Amino acid sequence: MWNYQEIISKLKPSVIIEFGTYNGGATKFFADTLYRNDRNGIVLSVDINHSHIDPKILDASNIRLLTASSTSNITRDTIRELREEAPGPAFIIIDSEHSMKHTLEELKLLRDLTKKGDYVVVEDTNINGHPVLFEHGPGPWEALEKYFEQYPNDYIRDPRHDKFGITAAPGGYLIRA
């Protein structure tokens, strides 16, 4: 969360897009952090199931929930419309289904939706032995490897957020080139 608030403070996004809502704690944090940074930005949180949402999330005027797969056409269309409605930088957090295939699909969906300077964090690159959950199988780390094999110039990795010596997103802090 410390890294997130630093990114939001510096980037000053007009939109934050979160793949993976669960109970909405991070969603509320993003909305509050935008507000505290004098930003009237919008938080879009996408998940296939919003039944776990804390009711307080529903009261926030700058939070929008989309019940859909993060790789669906409705998600693509909603993000495209949101980017037109709220021009300016975007901060995107990929933290939904942690398989390599799904994370790679999310990254590919974002290719045409992100602009130079947008910030993307791919969470949980630490699983599958990087350095935790050896038994998980290929996940976000491997998705980033495959993505960069195909599209080596899309993003610049931002090493500044590995400063605490441990992160759930090693190598997963990306700035759109």
PELINHU-V226261 format. One record per backbone hydrogen bond with DSSP energy under -0.5 kcal/mol. NH is the residue of the N-H (numbers start at 0). CO is the residue of the C=O. If there is no record, write none. Layout:
NH:CO  NH:CO
This chain:
4:0  5:1  6:2  7:3  8:4  9:5  10:6  11:7  13:88  14:88  15:41  16:90  17:15  17:43  18:16  18:92  19:17  19:45  23:20  27:23  28:24  29:25  30:26  31:27  32:28  33:29  34:30  35:31  36:32  36:33  37:34  38:33  41:13  42:61  43:15  43:41  44:42  44:63  45:17  45:43  46:65  52:49  53:22  56:53  57:53  57:54  58:55  59:55  59:56  62:59  63:42  65:44  67:46  67:65  71:68  75:71  76:72  77:73  78:74  79:75  80:76  81:77  82:78  83:79  84:80  85:81  86:83  90:14  91:118  92:16  93:91  93:120  94:18  94:92  99:137  102:98  103:99  104:100  105:101  106:102  107:103  108:104  109:105  110:106  110:107  111:108  112:109  113:109  116:175  117:114  118:89  119:173  120:91  121:119  121:171  122:93  122:120  123:167  124:121  124:167  125:167  126:123  127:132  128:131  129:125  129:131  131:125  135:132  136:133  142:138  143:139  144:140  145:141  146:142  147:143  148:144  149:145  150:146  153:150  155:174  157:172  158:156  160:157  161:158  162:159  164:161  169:166  171:168  173:119  173:171  174:155  175:117  176:153
